[in-house]
């Protein structure tokens, strides 16, 4: 009789967001929202 056991170790580390990353994400999100609004208005005009 053979008993095979596998052990996995999973390490989860919290990602620290830098100030530059937060500013970049905020700019990208705002541009995305503006573009999405523009698409919706253009779609309603057609």
N, C-alpha and C positions, 0 to 999 in steps of 0.2 A: 504494500500500500504506500502510495506516494502522496505527500501533502505539499502542495506548492502555494506559497503565500507571497504576495507582492505588497510592499509597503511604499507609499508615496508620501512625500512631505511637500505641502503646498505652503508657500510663504506669501502673505499679502502685505504689501507696504502701501501706506497712504501717500499719494502723490501730492507734493507741496506745489501749489500754483504760484508762480512768480508774478510780480506786479506787471511785468511786460506781457506775460501770457494772458493775464486777466484783461488788460487793456485791449490787446489784440482780439480776444474773443468778444469783447463788448462791441468793438468796431465792426467785426464781421457779422455779429448778430443784428446790429442796427441796419447795416447795408442789406442783409438778407431780408429783413422785414420790409424795408423800403421797396426793394425789388419785387417782393411778393405782392405788396399793395399795388404797385404799378401794373403788374400782370393782371390782377383782379379787375382793376378799373379798365384796362384795355379790353379785357374779355367782355365786360359788361357793355362797352361801347359798340362792340361788333354785333 
